[in-house]
Amino acid sequence: MQTLLSRRALIAAAALPFLVRPGLLRAAEPDLAGLSDMTGGAVPIGPEERERRLARAQALMKANGIGAILIEPGSSMVYFTGVRWGRSERLTAAIIPVEGEPCIVTPFFEEPSVRETLAVPAEVRVWQEDQNPLAIVAGFLRDRKLVGRPVGIEETARFFAFDGLQKALPGVRLVSANPVVRGCRMVKTPAEIALMQMATDVTMAAYRWIYPRVETGMTGAEVGALMSAATRKLGGAPEFSMALIGEASAYPHGSKQVHRVADGQVVLMDCGCTVQGYQSDVSRTWVHGRASAEQRKVWDIVAKGQQVALAAAKIGAPAGSIDDAVRRFYEAQGYGPGYRLPGLSHRTGHGIGMDGHEPVNLVHGEATPLAPGMCFSDEPGLYLPGKFGIRIEDCFHMTEAGPVWFSTPPQSIETPIG
């Protein structure tokens, strides 16, 4: 499936207010007034958990022979330091050493703003506009006597940070920080899982609100805008509210063509929100009016495919084996083979947490073994180009006893929300 960035861009473009009929949201206001914030009890990640994260990261650095890791702004920086910052041509970075406190390197004039969200004890080193920020990073490494030890670069960091550090610290060995960052973030704690559960509860409440309000003549953008409005009223921050109608549902992330709800048309929604930095991702599909025999058959097969995936999700199983199990089942039903259409053209699922899409994926060839605390989407859709698509998506987290749903999948096309 597309990257989170392109997916967000697609949804944002689809839900622009000028594409929504005047008065639609205003007409929904009386119904929205009946919704209330569900997130008052959300417990944000606290200082003790962040301390444990840093201790875990440093233990993994020792185990992997890494002297420090460098992280640019984004969810990993928030995860370890609390600092919420945007990326620009001016480098702000977190450097976590194998021992001692982290360091935040940021422009001099940005320091007060950066400190506003800094949630762990850390040194802050600044650089002026006429200075090289990677020289400041190199200076920190020298001062902590880490020169000569490998430095891990977080996988989303931009090339100029990688290249700049090599030039500022000749001879430095730069390696992947995945063993550290993934080693921490892939396994969620109970506090993280509780926030993901709350985000999912918000999304499901919004689905229950919108389902009876989807009317003939609505466009996908209008349906999505209503979903986002309900999500906000319920206390979530909408990440994406996609509604694909009719033939558009045959293409996993839609079409630029405008389709309207009509009798016998599939409505496929893929929606998620954030609560205290943690995300949900749930898809629901139904038919407006009476479903055809083919639509009903495909819906039932997808519902079974989702259960096949869950049954294959066992502690220690390679992540790719879940995808393989679903494809075997679909091929027996006449779809595929592999990623061919009509069939399942994308992976069975993806990791989820602070980002909607995180490592690792439930995709053929992925060898990472499943472990308690890992969280995934389960979304083995079926797509029939030129006709329609069906996707049912729920997320689960792994426990010692096996997978546990965040949301309960629907049982039939007559009760498609669940």
Order of alpha helices (4+ residues) and beta strands (2+ residues): alpha-alpha-alpha-beta-alpha-beta-beta-alpha-beta-alpha-beta-alpha-beta-alpha-alpha-alpha-beta-beta-beta-beta-alpha-alpha-beta-beta-beta-beta-beta-beta-beta
